[in-house]
Amino acid sequence: MVLIHGWDYANYTSSGCLDPWVNRVRFVEALSRHFEIVKIRLPGFGGQPNPLKPWSLDDYVEYVSAIIDKENPESILGYSFGGAIALRWEKNNSDKGKRIFLVSPAIIRQYRSKNMSLIQKTLKVTLSTKFLSKLRDFYLTKVVRNPFYTKATPIMRETYRNIVAIDLRDDLLSLQAPVTLIYGEKDTATPPELVRKVIGNAKVKHELNVIASGGHDIANFNTEKIISLIVER
């Protein structure tokens, strides 16, 4: 099983992290009792150098795809942002017959209000790109103090902005083979109810598992339940 980690600011290489799964050791150890594990370290995380330029989701998918081709795993598990990567990979490689497990996947995010989106659209029309970039930097670093942004290097800041804006409901709808989705009931960053509405219109019958009282970090608090769901598939 190939594991693709999420976007955790504590896992930035610039913060000194060498293992992006260090905060989910128990979960990985539990998986390793059932699978031979290959942990991917994405560029910019876990000791890997930053990309030479800001990356998009597809850049990360291309990087992961080379490793998957080399390892030829039976299963792929993506956590949070790793789930987004795994989903886009499966969309492009449905003929390879991998079992896909998406844990708290960042398919549809719920960070911004409609009012904020309207304000952003207005600012893009009225302000220059250079000034808007400075205004965005000030807002993220000084106002909301977003650690995913403030603790990142300049390239990873740009990459983060590319990543956080993605919406993958069309990817999910277009899949030719079912995937297993595992969410926490109280996940506020990537709410399962948003995905539940989407998969009702999917071409295939995806399996959605919602763990009662779980949040986005369900691997740490609902380890055995998640492992049982995965092993039974």
N, C-alpha and C positions, 0 to 999 in steps of 0.2 A: 504494500500500500504506500503510495506517495502522499505525503502531507504537504499542504500549501498553507502557510501561516497567514495571519491577518496583519492589518496595518496598525501596529501598536507603537506609539512614540518611544516607549521604553526599549524597543527593539532596534532603534536606529543604530547603525554602525558607529555614527558620530557620538553616540552616548556610551560606547564601549561594550555593547551587547555582542556576544558571540553565538548565542543560541536563541532564535526567535520563539522557541517553545519552552523557554526556561520557566515561564509563569504558568505552564500547563504540563509540568513534568508528570504528575500523577496520571493524567489523561493519556499521554504518550506511552507511559509504562504499561497502562492497562491495555492499550491497543497492541503493544508489542507482544503480549501473551497470546495473541491470536493471528498476528500478521508480521511479516518481515517489513520493517518500517524504513522508508527513505524520506528524510526531512529535507525539503528544499529550503534554501536560504535565498530570498529574493534580493536583487541588487539594492543596496542602500540599507540593508538590514543584516543583523547577525554576523558582522565581520565582512560582508561582501561590499566591494567598492560601490559608490554611487554610480548611477548611469552617467554617461558623458554629457547627456542632454536630458531635459525633462521627458519622462516617459508617459505613455498612454497605457490604458488597459491592454491594448493589443500588443504593445511591446513586452509587457510582462507575460502575456499568453505565449508569445513566440519564444521567450526565454524558457518558460516552463515546458513547452512542447518538446524542446530539444532533450531535456532531461527525461521526460516521459518516454520518448522514443528510445533512449538509451537503456532505461531501466525496465521498460515493458511491464509495468505492474498490472495486476488484476483489478485493483481499485485505486481510486483517487479521492482524497478527502480534502476539502477546502474549508477553512474557517474564516468567517467574516469576509474581509477583502479577498482572502484566498478562495472563498466560495464563489466570488465574482469571477475570478480567474478560471476556476474549474468549470463554471457554467459556460463561459465564452469558449473555452477549450473544447468542451463537449459539443457545443453548437457547430464548431468547425471540424470535429473529428468523430461524429456519431457512428461512423462505420467501423471504429476500432473496438467496439464492444467492451468498454470499461465500465465497471460499476462506479457510479458517482455518488458521493455523500457530501452534502452541503450543510454545514453546521453554522447556525446564525449567519447565513450568507447575506452579503450586502447587495441584494438584488434591487430592492427599492428602499431608499433611505428616507428618513423623516427628520430632517434637521431644520428645514427652513419653512417659515410660514408663507402663505400666499402673498401677504402684504410685503414681506421682505423681498420676495421674488419680483414683485411689481416695482419696488424701489430700485432694485438692482438693474432691471430693464431700463428704467428711466435714466439712471446714472450713466449707463452705457451709451445712451443716445446723446446725452448732454455734455459729457466730460471726455477729455482726451484719454487715450489708452494709457499714456505715461502717468497722468495724474490719477486715473482710476486705480492703477496698480499700486501707487503710493498710498492712496486712501484705503485700499483693501488691506495692505500690509499693516497700516496703523490700526484698523479695526480688529484684525485678527490677533495682533500682538499686544495692543494696549487696552482695547475695550473688552473683548471676550476672552483674551489670553488663551487662545486655543493651543494646547500643548502639542497637538499633532503638527501644528504650524510653527509655533515659536521655538520648539526644540529641534526643528529640521534645518538642514543646510539649505542654501538657496536653491539648488537643483531639486532637492526633495520637497521643498515648499511648492515649487511649480508643479512637480509631479503629483503632489497631494491635491492641488487644485484641479488637476486633470481627472484624478480618480474620484474625488468626492462628488463630482457632478454627474456621475454615470447613473443611468436607469436601465436595468436589464430585463424588464418585463417582456420585451419582444424576443429576447434570446430564449427566455423560458418557454414562451408560447411556441417557438419554432422548433424545439427539440423533437427529434425523431424517436428517442428512446426515453423511458421514464428515469427519473433521478429520485434519490431519497433526500428530503429536506427535513432538518431538525432545528426547531426554534424553541426558545423559551417563551412562555406565555406572556411574560412582562417585559419583553425586549422592546425598549423604547427607541433604540437607534434604527433597527430594522424590524419593524413590527410584523409578526406572522400573518395578521389579518389582511395586510396589503397583498401578500403573496397568495393567500387563500382565494381572494377574489380573482386573481389572474389565472391560477391553475384550473379554475372551473371552465375556462375557455381554451385550455391547451389541447393540442392534437393527441397527446397520449396521457395516460393516467399517472401523474406523479404522486408519490407518497409523501404526505405532509404530516410530520409528527410534532406536536406542540407539548412541551413539558410543563406541567402545571407549576406555577410560581417561579419558573426559571427566568433569568434575565439574559442579557447578551453573552455573559460569561458562563454559560451553562456547563462548559467542560470541567470547570473547577468544582462546581456545586452539584452537578447531576451526572457525575462520571459513569457510574455503573449503569444507569438507565440508558445513556447514550451508547455505551459499549454494547449493551444487550440488543439495542435496535440495529446496530451495525452488523453484529455477528449473525443475527437471525436472517439477514438478507442474503 
